[in-house]
Amino acid sequence: MGLKTFLRKGDEVIVLSGKDKDKRGKIQRVLRSKGMVIVEGVNLVKKHARPTKNNPQGGVIDKAMPLNAAKVMLVCNGCGQPARIGRDRTPDGSLVRICKKCGHNYD
């Protein structure tokens, strides 16, 4: 039972609160069941990796951890500002996401 979110992989978002406030990044993955998103370059933690075939050196790597979807806001491609997302029907009947500030179509 996850949070209903209109965010999708590849969307550019801005972080609203926490240690990475005001950082921007692209969504790498959406975890709908948990209501979380993984954003590139945000909420990084140090992970100690054992040497493997893929990573023979091992060592400490930075890993992006999930962030609550309520802590991020979509950045509009049209106006370049963080904006709320609305939904609108096209003439052929399909739903599209729109920016509530400038009306830009995301899809």
PDB file as gemmi writes it, atoms N, CA and C in Angstrom:
CRYST1    1.000    1.000    1.000  90.00  90.00  90.00 P 1                      
ATOM      1  N   MET A   1       0.849  -1.184   0.000  1.00  0.00           N  
ATOM      2  CA  MET A   1       0.000   0.000   0.000  1.00  0.00           C  
ATOM      3  C   MET A   1       0.883   1.232   0.000  1.00  0.00           C  
ATOM      4  N   GLY A   2       1.255   1.699  -1.171  1.00  0.00           N  
ATOM      5  CA  GLY A   2       2.183   2.814  -1.279  1.00  0.00           C  
ATOM      6  C   GLY A   2       1.491   4.137  -1.529  1.00  0.00           C  
ATOM      7  N   LEU A   3       2.285   5.147  -1.560  1.00  0.00           N  
ATOM      8  CA  LEU A   3       1.821   6.495  -1.810  1.00  0.00           C  
ATOM      9  C   LEU A   3       1.548   6.675  -3.297  1.00  0.00           C  
ATOM     10  N   LYS A   4       0.432   7.288  -3.648  1.00  0.00           N  
ATOM     11  CA  LYS A   4       0.148   7.556  -5.055  1.00  0.00           C  
ATOM     12  C   LYS A   4       1.004   8.745  -5.470  1.00  0.00           C  
ATOM     13  N   THR A   5       1.855   8.532  -6.464  1.00  0.00           N  
ATOM     14  CA  THR A   5       2.764   9.581  -6.894  1.00  0.00           C  
ATOM     15  C   THR A   5       2.715   9.734  -8.408  1.00  0.00           C  
ATOM     16  N   PHE A   6       2.911  10.966  -8.866  1.00  0.00           N  
ATOM     17  CA  PHE A   6       2.922  11.238 -10.294  1.00  0.00           C  
ATOM     18  C   PHE A   6       4.349  11.361 -10.807  1.00  0.00           C  
ATOM     19  N   LEU A   7       5.325  11.028  -9.970  1.00  0.00           N  
ATOM     20  CA  LEU A   7       6.728  11.097 -10.364  1.00  0.00           C  
ATOM     21  C   LEU A   7       7.089   9.864 -11.171  1.00  0.00           C  
ATOM     22  N   ARG A   8       7.987  10.062 -12.152  1.00  0.00           N  
ATOM     23  CA  ARG A   8       8.425   8.957 -12.996  1.00  0.00           C  
ATOM     24  C   ARG A   8       9.935   8.972 -13.127  1.00  0.00           C  
ATOM     25  N   LYS A   9      10.483   7.844 -13.533  1.00  0.00           N  
ATOM     26  CA  LYS A   9      11.918   7.724 -13.764  1.00  0.00           C  
ATOM     27  C   LYS A   9      12.346   8.736 -14.830  1.00  0.00           C  
ATOM     28  N   GLY A  10      13.438   9.447 -14.560  1.00  0.00           N  
ATOM     29  CA  GLY A  10      13.950  10.426 -15.514  1.00  0.00           C  
ATOM     30  C   GLY A  10      13.486  11.848 -15.255  1.00  0.00           C  
ATOM     31  N   ASP A  11      12.494  12.049 -14.378  1.00  0.00           N  
ATOM     32  CA  ASP A  11      12.032  13.393 -14.047  1.00  0.00           C  
ATOM     33  C   ASP A  11      13.091  14.120 -13.228  1.00  0.00           C  
ATOM     34  N   GLU A  12      13.230  15.435 -13.446  1.00  0.00           N  
ATOM     35  CA  GLU A  12      14.132  16.234 -12.624  1.00  0.00           C  
ATOM     36  C   GLU A  12      13.341  16.763 -11.434  1.00  0.00           C  
ATOM     37  N   VAL A  13      13.901  16.577 -10.222  1.00  0.00           N  
ATOM     38  CA  VAL A  13      13.220  16.998  -9.001  1.00  0.00           C  
ATOM     39  C   VAL A  13      14.159  17.840  -8.145  1.00  0.00           C  
ATOM     40  N   ILE A  14      13.574  18.554  -7.186  1.00  0.00           N  
ATOM     41  CA  ILE A  14      14.329  19.308  -6.203  1.00  0.00           C  
ATOM     42  C   ILE A  14      13.918  18.791  -4.830  1.00  0.00           C  
ATOM     43  N   VAL A  15      14.895  18.688  -3.910  1.00  0.00           N  
ATOM     44  CA  VAL A  15      14.635  18.179  -2.568  1.00  0.00           C  
ATOM     45  C   VAL A  15      14.127  19.330  -1.713  1.00  0.00           C  
ATOM     46  N   LEU A  16      13.023  19.106  -0.991  1.00  0.00           N  
ATOM     47  CA  LEU A  16      12.379  20.154  -0.206  1.00  0.00           C  
ATOM     48  C   LEU A  16      12.874  20.239   1.222  1.00  0.00           C  
ATOM     49  N   SER A  17      13.345  19.125   1.810  1.00  0.00           N  
ATOM     50  CA  SER A  17      13.764  19.154   3.207  1.00  0.00           C  
ATOM     51  C   SER A  17      14.823  18.102   3.468  1.00  0.00           C  
ATOM     52  N   GLY A  18      15.509  18.257   4.603  1.00  0.00           N  
ATOM     53  CA  GLY A  18      16.531  17.298   5.001  1.00  0.00           C  
ATOM     54  C   GLY A  18      17.927  17.809   4.726  1.00  0.00           C  
ATOM     55  N   LYS A  19      18.910  16.921   4.854  1.00  0.00           N  
ATOM     56  CA  LYS A  19      20.314  17.324   4.717  1.00  0.00           C  
ATOM     57  C   LYS A  19      20.675  17.753   3.306  1.00  0.00           C  
ATOM     58  N   ASP A  20      19.909  17.300   2.300  1.00  0.00           N  
ATOM     59  CA  ASP A  20      20.187  17.634   0.902  1.00  0.00           C  
ATOM     60  C   ASP A  20      19.196  18.653   0.341  1.00  0.00           C  
ATOM     61  N   LYS A  21      18.649  19.514   1.209  1.00  0.00           N  
ATOM     62  CA  LYS A  21      17.652  20.500   0.794  1.00  0.00           C  
ATOM     63  C   LYS A  21      18.192  21.366  -0.346  1.00  0.00           C  
ATOM     64  N   ASP A  22      17.337  21.653  -1.329  1.00  0.00           N  
ATOM     65  CA  ASP A  22      17.611  22.488  -2.503  1.00  0.00           C  
ATOM     66  C   ASP A  22      18.533  21.838  -3.532  1.00  0.00           C  
ATOM     67  N   LYS A  23      18.891  20.566  -3.368  1.00  0.00           N  
ATOM     68  CA  LYS A  23      19.675  19.877  -4.392  1.00  0.00           C  
ATOM     69  C   LYS A  23      18.729  19.381  -5.476  1.00  0.00           C  
ATOM     70  N   ARG A  24      19.230  19.383  -6.721  1.00  0.00           N  
ATOM     71  CA  ARG A  24      18.445  18.895  -7.848  1.00  0.00           C  
ATOM     72  C   ARG A  24      19.069  17.630  -8.398  1.00  0.00           C  
ATOM     73  N   GLY A  25      18.246  16.767  -8.958  1.00  0.00           N  
ATOM     74  CA  GLY A  25      18.746  15.548  -9.581  1.00  0.00           C  
ATOM     75  C   GLY A  25      17.638  14.838 -10.331  1.00  0.00           C  
ATOM     76  N   LYS A  26      18.035  13.857 -11.128  1.00  0.00           N  
ATOM     77  CA  LYS A  26      17.071  13.060 -11.891  1.00  0.00           C  
ATOM     78  C   LYS A  26      16.694  11.821 -11.088  1.00  0.00           C  
ATOM     79  N   ILE A  27      15.456  11.407 -11.223  1.00  0.00           N  
ATOM     80  CA  ILE A  27      14.986  10.208 -10.534  1.00  0.00           C  
ATOM     81  C   ILE A  27      15.551   8.985 -11.255  1.00  0.00           C  
ATOM     82  N   GLN A  28      16.249   8.121 -10.504  1.00  0.00           N  
ATOM     83  CA  GLN A  28      16.795   6.892 -11.068  1.00  0.00           C  
ATOM     84  C   GLN A  28      15.792   5.757 -10.964  1.00  0.00           C  
ATOM     85  N   ARG A  29      14.997   5.774  -9.888  1.00  0.00           N  
ATOM     86  CA  ARG A  29      14.073   4.665  -9.644  1.00  0.00           C  
ATOM     87  C   ARG A  29      12.925   5.135  -8.760  1.00  0.00           C  
ATOM     88  N   VAL A  30      11.720   4.632  -8.999  1.00  0.00           N  
ATOM     89  CA  VAL A  30      10.555   4.941  -8.180  1.00  0.00           C  
ATOM     90  C   VAL A  30      10.116   3.659  -7.493  1.00  0.00           C  
ATOM     91  N   LEU A  31      10.056   3.692  -6.159  1.00  0.00           N  
ATOM     92  CA  LEU A  31       9.607   2.543  -5.370  1.00  0.00           C  
ATOM     93  C   LEU A  31       8.173   2.823  -4.925  1.00  0.00           C  
ATOM     94  N   ARG A  32       7.205   2.487  -5.776  1.00  0.00           N  
ATOM     95  CA  ARG A  32       5.810   2.842  -5.519  1.00  0.00           C  
ATOM     96  C   ARG A  32       5.246   2.159  -4.275  1.00  0.00           C  
ATOM     97  N   SER A  33       5.647   0.927  -4.012  1.00  0.00           N  
ATOM     98  CA  SER A  33       5.096   0.206  -2.869  1.00  0.00           C  
ATOM     99  C   SER A  33       5.491   0.852  -1.546  1.00  0.00           C  
ATOM    100  N   LYS A  34       6.648   1.507  -1.519  1.00  0.00           N  
ATOM    101  CA  LYS A  34       7.122   2.171  -0.304  1.00  0.00           C  
ATOM    102  C   LYS A  34       6.888   3.677  -0.329  1.00  0.00           C  
ATOM    103  N   GLY A  35       6.479   4.224  -1.484  1.00  0.00           N  
ATOM    104  CA  GLY A  35       6.270   5.657  -1.599  1.00  0.00           C  
ATOM    105  C   GLY A  35       7.580   6.431  -1.573  1.00  0.00           C  
ATOM    106  N   MET A  36       8.630   5.840  -2.168  1.00  0.00           N  
ATOM    107  CA  MET A  36       9.943   6.454  -2.137  1.00  0.00           C  
ATOM    108  C   MET A  36      10.532   6.553  -3.537  1.00  0.00           C  
ATOM    109  N   VAL A  37      11.533   7.432  -3.680  1.00  0.00           N  
ATOM    110  CA  VAL A  37      12.252   7.592  -4.940  1.00  0.00           C  
ATOM    111  C   VAL A  37      13.744   7.610  -4.665  1.00  0.00           C  
ATOM    112  N   ILE A  38      14.531   7.164  -5.640  1.00  0.00           N  
ATOM    113  CA  ILE A  38      15.988   7.257  -5.555  1.00  0.00           C  
ATOM    114  C   ILE A  38      16.407   8.321  -6.558  1.00  0.00           C  
ATOM    115  N   VAL A  39      17.064   9.378  -6.044  1.00  0.00           N  
ATOM    116  CA  VAL A  39      17.458  10.526  -6.860  1.00  0.00           C  
ATOM    117  C   VAL A  39      18.971  10.514  -7.010  1.00  0.00           C  
ATOM    118  N   GLU A  40      19.426  10.723  -8.235  1.00  0.00           N  
ATOM    119  CA  GLU A  40      20.853  10.709  -8.565  1.00  0.00           C  
ATOM    120  C   GLU A  40      21.590  11.821  -7.816  1.00  0.00           C  
ATOM    121  N   GLY A  41      22.623  11.442  -7.044  1.00  0.00           N  
ATOM    122  CA  GLY A  41      23.470  12.405  -6.342  1.00  0.00           C  
ATOM    123  C   GLY A  41      22.875  12.970  -5.066  1.00  0.00           C  
ATOM    124  N   VAL A  42      21.761  12.422  -4.592  1.00  0.00           N  
ATOM    125  CA  VAL A  42      21.099  12.921  -3.388  1.00  0.00           C  
ATOM    126  C   VAL A  42      20.953  11.788  -2.382  1.00  0.00           C  
ATOM    127  N   ASN A  43      21.078  12.117  -1.087  1.00  0.00           N  
ATOM    128  CA  ASN A  43      20.947  11.154   0.006  1.00  0.00           C  
ATOM    129  C   ASN A  43      21.978  10.026  -0.132  1.00  0.00           C  
ATOM    130  N   LEU A  44      23.228  10.415  -0.339  1.00  0.00           N  
ATOM    131  CA  LEU A  44      24.313   9.446  -0.508  1.00  0.00           C  
ATOM    132  C   LEU A  44      24.814   8.952   0.837  1.00  0.00           C  
ATOM    133  N   VAL A  45      25.132   7.667   0.898  1.00  0.00           N  
ATOM    134  CA  VAL A  45      25.747   7.067   2.082  1.00  0.00           C  
ATOM    135  C   VAL A  45      26.998   6.324   1.641  1.00  0.00           C  
ATOM    136  N   LYS A  46      27.923   6.114   2.578  1.00  0.00           N  
ATOM    137  CA  LYS A  46      29.146   5.362   2.307  1.00  0.00           C  
ATOM    138  C   LYS A  46      28.857   3.882   2.530  1.00  0.00           C  
ATOM    139  N   LYS A  47      29.212   3.058   1.561  1.00  0.00           N  
ATOM    140  CA  LYS A  47      29.020   1.608   1.686  1.00  0.00           C  
ATOM    141  C   LYS A  47      30.372   0.942   1.502  1.00  0.00           C  
ATOM    142  N   HIS A  48      30.713   0.085   2.426  1.00  0.00           N  
ATOM    143  CA  HIS A  48      31.981  -0.640   2.357  1.00  0.00           C  
ATOM    144  C   HIS A  48      31.757  -1.897   1.527  1.00  0.00           C  
ATOM    145  N   ALA A  49      32.417  -1.958   0.371  1.00  0.00           N  
ATOM    146  CA  ALA A  49      32.196  -3.051  -0.570  1.00  0.00           C  
ATOM    147  C   ALA A  49      33.362  -4.032  -0.525  1.00  0.00           C  
ATOM    148  N   ARG A  50      33.033  -5.291  -0.494  1.00  0.00           N  
ATOM    149  CA  ARG A  50      34.023  -6.362  -0.533  1.00  0.00           C  
ATOM    150  C   ARG A  50      34.487  -6.550  -1.972  1.00  0.00           C  
ATOM    151  N   PRO A  51      35.719  -6.909  -2.208  1.00  0.00           N  
ATOM    152  CA  PRO A  51      36.173  -7.152  -3.582  1.00  0.00           C  
ATOM    153  C   PRO A  51      35.376  -8.274  -4.261  1.00  0.00           C  
ATOM    154  N   THR A  52      34.935  -8.013  -5.494  1.00  0.00           N  
ATOM    155  CA  THR A  52      34.194  -8.992  -6.286  1.00  0.00           C  
ATOM    156  C   THR A  52      34.768  -8.999  -7.699  1.00  0.00           C  
ATOM    157  N   LYS A  53      34.197  -9.822  -8.565  1.00  0.00           N  
ATOM    158  CA  LYS A  53      34.647  -9.836  -9.963  1.00  0.00           C  
ATOM    159  C   LYS A  53      34.383  -8.484 -10.633  1.00  0.00           C  
ATOM    160  N   ASN A  54      33.211  -7.921 -10.374  1.00  0.00           N  
ATOM    161  CA  ASN A  54      32.861  -6.634 -10.976  1.00  0.00           C  
ATOM    162  C   ASN A  54      33.679  -5.490 -10.389  1.00  0.00           C  
ATOM    163  N   ASN A  55      34.020  -5.578  -9.111  1.00  0.00           N  
ATOM    164  CA  ASN A  55      34.749  -4.521  -8.419  1.00  0.00           C  
ATOM    165  C   ASN A  55      35.934  -5.161  -7.693  1.00  0.00           C  
ATOM    166  N   PRO A  56      37.025  -5.490  -8.412  1.00  0.00           N  
ATOM    167  CA  PRO A  56      38.134  -6.209  -7.781  1.00  0.00           C  
ATOM    168  C   PRO A  56      38.864  -5.400  -6.716  1.00  0.00           C  
ATOM    169  N   GLN A  57      38.765  -4.067  -6.796  1.00  0.00           N  
ATOM    170  CA  GLN A  57      39.436  -3.212  -5.819  1.00  0.00           C  
ATOM    171  C   GLN A  57      38.739  -3.249  -4.463  1.00  0.00           C  
ATOM    172  N   GLY A  58      37.386  -3.290  -4.470  1.00  0.00           N  
ATOM    173  CA  GLY A  58      36.649  -3.193  -3.216  1.00  0.00           C  
ATOM    174  C   GLY A  58      36.686  -1.760  -2.729  1.00  0.00           C  
ATOM    175  N   GLY A  59      36.586  -1.543  -1.428  1.00  0.00           N  
ATOM    176  CA  GLY A  59      36.713  -0.216  -0.843  1.00  0.00           C  
ATOM    177  C   GLY A  59      35.380   0.419  -0.506  1.00  0.00           C  
ATOM    178  N   VAL A  60      35.415   1.731  -0.297  1.00  0.00           N  
ATOM    179  CA  VAL A  60      34.239   2.487   0.115  1.00  0.00           C  
ATOM    180  C   VAL A  60      33.633   3.169  -1.111  1.00  0.00           C  
ATOM    181  N   ILE A  61      32.337   2.932  -1.325  1.00  0.00           N  
ATOM    182  CA  ILE A  61      31.643   3.540  -2.463  1.00  0.00           C  
ATOM    183  C   ILE A  61      30.465   4.383  -1.953  1.00  0.00           C  
ATOM    184  N   ASP A  62      30.066   5.391  -2.747  1.00  0.00           N  
ATOM    185  CA  ASP A  62      28.889   6.193  -2.427  1.00  0.00           C  
ATOM    186  C   ASP A  62      27.677   5.550  -3.076  1.00  0.00           C  
ATOM    187  N   LYS A  63      26.595   5.421  -2.297  1.00  0.00           N  
ATOM    188  CA  LYS A  63      25.382   4.790  -2.795  1.00  0.00           C  
ATOM    189  C   LYS A  63      24.197   5.703  -2.497  1.00  0.00           C  
ATOM    190  N   ALA A  64      23.334   5.927  -3.501  1.00  0.00           N  
ATOM    191  CA  ALA A  64      22.131   6.736  -3.312  1.00  0.00           C  
ATOM    192  C   ALA A  64      21.060   5.890  -2.640  1.00  0.00           C  
ATOM    193  N   MET A  65      20.521   6.403  -1.549  1.00  0.00           N  
ATOM    194  CA  MET A  65      19.487   5.691  -0.800  1.00  0.00           C  
ATOM    195  C   MET A  65      18.119   6.313  -1.111  1.00  0.00           C  
ATOM    196  N   PRO A  66      17.040   5.551  -0.856  1.00  0.00           N  
ATOM    197  CA  PRO A  66      15.699   6.066  -1.153  1.00  0.00           C  
ATOM    198  C   PRO A  66      15.341   7.280  -0.295  1.00  0.00           C  
ATOM    199  N   LEU A  67      14.497   8.121  -0.871  1.00  0.00           N  
ATOM    200  CA  LEU A  67      14.028   9.346  -0.241  1.00  0.00           C  
ATOM    201  C   LEU A  67      12.512   9.333  -0.343  1.00  0.00           C  
ATOM    202  N   ASN A  68      11.826   9.797   0.695  1.00  0.00           N  
ATOM    203  CA  ASN A  68      10.376   9.827   0.657  1.00  0.00           C  
ATOM    204  C   ASN A  68       9.908  10.720  -0.492  1.00  0.00           C  
ATOM    205  N   ALA A  69       8.929  10.254  -1.255  1.00  0.00           N  
ATOM    206  CA  ALA A  69       8.451  10.992  -2.427  1.00  0.00           C  
ATOM    207  C   ALA A  69       7.836  12.332  -2.042  1.00  0.00           C  
ATOM    208  N   ALA A  70       7.372  12.467  -0.792  1.00  0.00           N  
ATOM    209  CA  ALA A  70       6.787  13.729  -0.347  1.00  0.00           C  
ATOM    210  C   ALA A  70       7.855  14.800  -0.124  1.00  0.00           C  
ATOM    211  N   LYS A  71       9.121  14.415  -0.054  1.00  0.00           N  
ATOM    212  CA  LYS A  71      10.210  15.368   0.174  1.00  0.00           C  
ATOM    213  C   LYS A  71      10.784  15.943  -1.104  1.00  0.00           C  
ATOM    214  N   VAL A  72      10.270  15.519  -2.255  1.00  0.00           N  
ATOM    215  CA  VAL A  72      10.774  16.043  -3.523  1.00  0.00           C  
ATOM    216  C   VAL A  72       9.632  16.675  -4.315  1.00  0.00           C  
ATOM    217  N   MET A  73       9.984  17.644  -5.163  1.00  0.00           N  
ATOM    218  CA  MET A  73       9.000  18.307  -6.010  1.00  0.00           C  
ATOM    219  C   MET A  73       9.531  18.365  -7.431  1.00  0.00           C  
ATOM    220  N   LEU A  74       8.674  18.097  -8.369  1.00  0.00           N  
ATOM    221  CA  LEU A  74       9.041  18.088  -9.779  1.00  0.00           C  
ATOM    222  C   LEU A  74       9.426  19.485 -10.251  1.00  0.00           C  
ATOM    223  N   VAL A  75      10.504  19.578 -11.034  1.00  0.00           N  
ATOM    224  CA  VAL A  75      10.937  20.843 -11.631  1.00  0.00           C  
ATOM    225  C   VAL A  75      10.380  20.898 -13.054  1.00  0.00           C  
ATOM    226  N   CYS A  76       9.687  21.979 -13.364  1.00  0.00           N  
ATOM    227  CA  CYS A  76       9.045  22.128 -14.675  1.00  0.00           C  
ATOM    228  C   CYS A  76      10.087  22.399 -15.749  1.00  0.00           C  
ATOM    229  N   ASN A  77       9.963  21.742 -16.890  1.00  0.00           N  
ATOM    230  CA  ASN A  77      10.854  21.976 -18.023  1.00  0.00           C  
ATOM    231  C   ASN A  77      10.553  23.307 -18.697  1.00  0.00           C  
ATOM    232  N   GLY A  78       9.314  23.768 -18.609  1.00  0.00           N  
ATOM    233  CA  GLY A  78       8.910  25.002 -19.258  1.00  0.00           C  
ATOM    234  C   GLY A  78       9.380  26.243 -18.520  1.00  0.00           C  
ATOM    235  N   CYS A  79       9.022  26.345 -17.225  1.00  0.00           N  
ATOM    236  CA  CYS A  79       9.363  27.550 -16.470  1.00  0.00           C  
ATOM    237  C   CYS A  79      10.617  27.377 -15.619  1.00  0.00           C  
ATOM    238  N   GLY A  80      11.126  26.146 -15.453  1.00  0.00           N  
ATOM    239  CA  GLY A  80      12.355  25.901 -14.700  1.00  0.00           C  
ATOM    240  C   GLY A  80      12.206  26.013 -13.193  1.00  0.00           C  
ATOM    241  N   GLN A  81      10.986  26.129 -12.703  1.00  0.00           N  
ATOM    242  CA  GLN A  81      10.729  26.281 -11.277  1.00  0.00           C  
ATOM    243  C   GLN A  81      10.074  25.019 -10.721  1.00  0.00           C  
ATOM    244  N   PRO A  82      10.239  24.752  -9.414  1.00  0.00           N  
ATOM    245  CA  PRO A  82       9.501  23.645  -8.797  1.00  0.00           C  
ATOM    246  C   PRO A  82       8.001  23.953  -8.871  1.00  0.00           C  
ATOM    247  N   ALA A  83       7.210  22.970  -9.266  1.00  0.00           N  
ATOM    248  CA  ALA A  83       5.776  23.220  -9.441  1.00  0.00           C  
ATOM    249  C   ALA A  83       4.973  21.981  -9.084  1.00  0.00           C  
ATOM    250  N   ARG A  84       3.739  22.223  -8.726  1.00  0.00           N  
ATOM    251  CA  ARG A  84       2.820  21.113  -8.480  1.00  0.00           C  
ATOM    252  C   ARG A  84       2.396  20.524  -9.813  1.00  0.00           C  
ATOM    253  N   ILE A  85       1.952  19.277  -9.744  1.00  0.00           N  
ATOM    254  CA  ILE A  85       1.582  18.561 -10.954  1.00  0.00           C  
ATOM    255  C   ILE A  85       0.067  18.424 -11.004  1.00  0.00           C  
ATOM    256  N   GLY A  86      -0.496  18.733 -12.157  1.00  0.00           N  
ATOM    257  CA  GLY A  86      -1.910  18.509 -12.380  1.00  0.00           C  
ATOM    258  C   GLY A  86      -2.084  17.478 -13.481  1.00  0.00           C  
ATOM    259  N   ARG A  87      -3.313  17.058 -13.702  1.00  0.00           N  
ATOM    260  CA  ARG A  87      -3.591  16.126 -14.796  1.00  0.00           C  
ATOM    261  C   ARG A  87      -4.656  16.726 -15.678  1.00  0.00           C  
ATOM    262  N   ASP A  88      -4.519  16.505 -16.975  1.00  0.00           N  
ATOM    263  CA  ASP A  88      -5.459  17.051 -17.942  1.00  0.00           C  
ATOM    264  C   ASP A  88      -5.706  16.011 -19.025  1.00  0.00           C  
ATOM    265  N   ARG A  89      -6.889  16.057 -19.596  1.00  0.00           N  
ATOM    266  CA  ARG A  89      -7.227  15.131 -20.681  1.00  0.00           C  
ATOM    267  C   ARG A  89      -6.944  15.774 -22.029  1.00  0.00           C  
ATOM    268  N   THR A  90      -6.331  14.994 -22.914  1.00  0.00           N  
ATOM    269  CA  THR A  90      -6.087  15.459 -24.277  1.00  0.00           C  
ATOM    270  C   THR A  90      -7.336  15.198 -25.109  1.00  0.00           C  
ATOM    271  N   PRO A  91      -7.413  15.762 -26.302  1.00  0.00           N  
ATOM    272  CA  PRO A  91      -8.598  15.524 -27.151  1.00  0.00           C  
ATOM    273  C   PRO A  91      -8.838  14.051 -27.467  1.00  0.00           C  
ATOM    274  N   ASP A  92      -7.771  13.233 -27.505  1.00  0.00           N  
ATOM    275  CA  ASP A  92      -7.979  11.807 -27.784  1.00  0.00           C  
ATOM    276  C   ASP A  92      -8.359  11.013 -26.541  1.00  0.00           C  
ATOM    277  N   GLY A  93      -8.444  11.671 -25.357  1.00  0.00           N  
ATOM    278  CA  GLY A  93      -8.935  11.012 -24.149  1.00  0.00           C  
ATOM    279  C   GLY A  93      -7.876  10.524 -23.188  1.00  0.00           C  
ATOM    280  N   SER A  94      -6.594  10.641 -23.515  1.00  0.00           N  
ATOM    281  CA  SER A  94      -5.563  10.167 -22.606  1.00  0.00           C  
ATOM    282  C   SER A  94      -5.206  11.245 -21.578  1.00  0.00           C  
ATOM    283  N   LEU A  95      -4.750  10.809 -20.400  1.00  0.00           N  
ATOM    284  CA  LEU A  95      -4.364  11.739 -19.340  1.00  0.00           C  
ATOM    285  C   LEU A  95      -2.899  12.110 -19.482  1.00  0.00           C  
ATOM    286  N   VAL A  96      -2.565  13.404 -19.276  1.00  0.00           N  
ATOM    287  CA  VAL A  96      -1.187  13.870 -19.304  1.00  0.00           C  
ATOM    288  C   VAL A  96      -0.930  14.704 -18.050  1.00  0.00           C  
ATOM    289  N   ARG A  97       0.336  14.748 -17.637  1.00  0.00           N  
ATOM    290  CA  ARG A  97       0.727  15.566 -16.493  1.00  0.00           C  
ATOM    291  C   ARG A  97       1.026  16.976 -16.980  1.00  0.00           C  
ATOM    292  N   ILE A  98       0.563  17.980 -16.233  1.00  0.00           N  
ATOM    293  CA  ILE A  98       0.824  19.371 -16.607  1.00  0.00           C  
ATOM    294  C   ILE A  98       1.350  20.139 -15.394  1.00  0.00           C  
ATOM    295  N   CYS A  99       2.095  21.215 -15.674  1.00  0.00           N  
ATOM    296  CA  CYS A  99       2.598  22.119 -14.641  1.00  0.00           C  
ATOM    297  C   CYS A  99       1.456  23.049 -14.250  1.00  0.00           C  
ATOM    298  N   LYS A 100       1.211  23.201 -12.951  1.00  0.00           N  
ATOM    299  CA  LYS A 100       0.113  24.061 -12.516  1.00  0.00           C  
ATOM    300  C   LYS A 100       0.482  25.537 -12.587  1.00  0.00           C  
ATOM    301  N   LYS A 101       1.786  25.866 -12.730  1.00  0.00           N  
ATOM    302  CA  LYS A 101       2.194  27.270 -12.844  1.00  0.00           C  
ATOM    303  C   LYS A 101       2.064  27.765 -14.274  1.00  0.00           C  
ATOM    304  N   CYS A 102       2.667  27.035 -15.233  1.00  0.00           N  
ATOM    305  CA  CYS A 102       2.710  27.544 -16.614  1.00  0.00           C  
ATOM    306  C   CYS A 102       1.896  26.704 -17.601  1.00  0.00           C  
ATOM    307  N   GLY A 103       1.393  25.540 -17.170  1.00  0.00           N  
ATOM    308  CA  GLY A 103       0.592  24.702 -18.057  1.00  0.00           C  
ATOM    309  C   GLY A 103       1.391  23.825 -18.998  1.00  0.00           C  
ATOM    310  N   HIS A 104       2.720  23.743 -18.790  1.00  0.00           N  
ATOM    311  CA  HIS A 104       3.596  22.930 -19.656  1.00  0.00           C  
ATOM    312  C   HIS A 104       3.217  21.458 -19.542  1.00  0.00           C  
ATOM    313  N   ASN A 105       3.233  20.749 -20.660  1.00  0.00           N  
ATOM    314  CA  ASN A 105       2.896  19.324 -20.715  1.00  0.00           C  
ATOM    315  C   ASN A 105       4.165  18.497 -20.492  1.00  0.00           C  
ATOM    316  N   TYR A 106       4.162  17.596 -19.510  1.00  0.00           N  
ATOM    317  CA  TYR A 106       5.322  16.768 -19.206  1.00  0.00           C  
ATOM    318  C   TYR A 106       5.450  15.548 -20.111  1.00  0.00           C  
ATOM    319  N   ASP A 107       4.342  15.021 -20.590  1.00  0.00           N  
ATOM    320  CA  ASP A 107       4.378  13.758 -21.335  1.00  0.00           C  
ATOM    321  C   ASP A 107       4.511  13.946 -22.817  1.00  0.00           C  
TER     322      ASP A 107                                                      
END                                                                             
